[in-house]
Amino acid sequence: MPGKITLPHKCPKCGTIAKTEPELDRVFGYRTKDGGITNQSQCKKCR
């Protein structure tokens, strides 16, 4: 499935950083966009 996942990823609101894919899943989560999966831009606490 095509998509764009970039690491490390930083929350634009609070500055939380995820450096690994498991950390990205736990702290930010994923979303489906244009038929692919991408990481959420903001962390779960800020959403």
For each residue, the residues with C-beta under 8 A, 3 or more apart:
1: 35 36 37
2: 35 36
3: 33 36 37 38
4: 36 38
5: 21 24 30 37 38 39
6: 9 39
7: 18 19 20 21 24
8: 17 18 19
9: 6 17 18 24 28 39
10: 15 16 17
11: 14 15 16 17 28 41 42 43 46
12: 41 42
13: 42 43 46
14: 11 43 45 46
15: 10 11
16: 10 11 27 43 45 46
17: 8 9 10 11
18: 7 8 9 23 24 26 27 28 39 43
19: 7 8 23
20: 7 23 24
21: 5 7 24 25
22: 25 26
23: 18 19 20 26 27
24: 5 7 9 18 20 21 27 28 39
25: 21 22 28 29 30
26: 18 22 23
27: 16 18 23 24 43 44
28: 9 11 18 24 25 39 40 41 42 43 44
29: 25 39 40 44
30: 5 25 37 38 39 40
31: 37 38 39 40
32: 35 36 37
33: 3 36 37 38
34:
35: 1 2 32
36: 1 2 3 4 32 33
37: 1 3 5 30 31 32 33
38: 3 4 5 30 31 33
39: 5 6 9 18 24 28 29 30 31
40: 28 29 30 31 43 44 47
41: 11 12 28
42: 11 12 13 28 46 47
43: 11 13 14 16 18 27 28 40 46 47
44: 27 28 29 40 47
45: 14 16
46: 11 13 14 16 42 43
47: 40 42 43 44
